[in-house]
């Protein structure tokens, strides 16, 4: 994998330092991120997503989902087992894990379900009304008349 230098973004972009930091953190964390458990990220609608994680062998009580400051953390903790058993092959990984996902602004977790060894986490992007695009109406008028009326009203006040 290639390494990217994001320092030019820090020098030339004003107000985008958070975005540059996120890009930098994502590229370094991808290299350190474990591959267990496997997961899918699915676009289920225009502003809705689903994360599906293969958590075979985990019960609902052994899984934990937390959202804090645009970060989703999914973890699984198996209790210590005293019975070792006599396995000829042990291919089902039932080890503890912690998987982190960086969420964009206004993305919220709406639901989580465990079914058939898959943990499905539903997410939706809810953009506040104040941030949605809005149409500005254009009125007809003469700018010259508007400026003349402003200068008359300021002269009358003085």
HUBELDA-V680939 format. One record per helix or strand of 3 or more residues. SS is the DSSP state (A for helix, B for strand). FROM is the first residue (numbers start at 1). TO is the last residue. If there is no record, write none. Layout:
# HUBELDA-V680939
ss:SS from:FROM to:TO
ss:SS from:FROM to:TO
This chain:
# HUBELDA-V680939
ss:A from:7 to:12
ss:A from:17 to:32
ss:B from:39 to:45
ss:B from:48 to:54
ss:A from:60 to:62
ss:B from:63 to:68
ss:B from:71 to:76
ss:B from:97 to:102
ss:B from:107 to:115
ss:B from:118 to:125
ss:A from:129 to:131
ss:A from:143 to:157
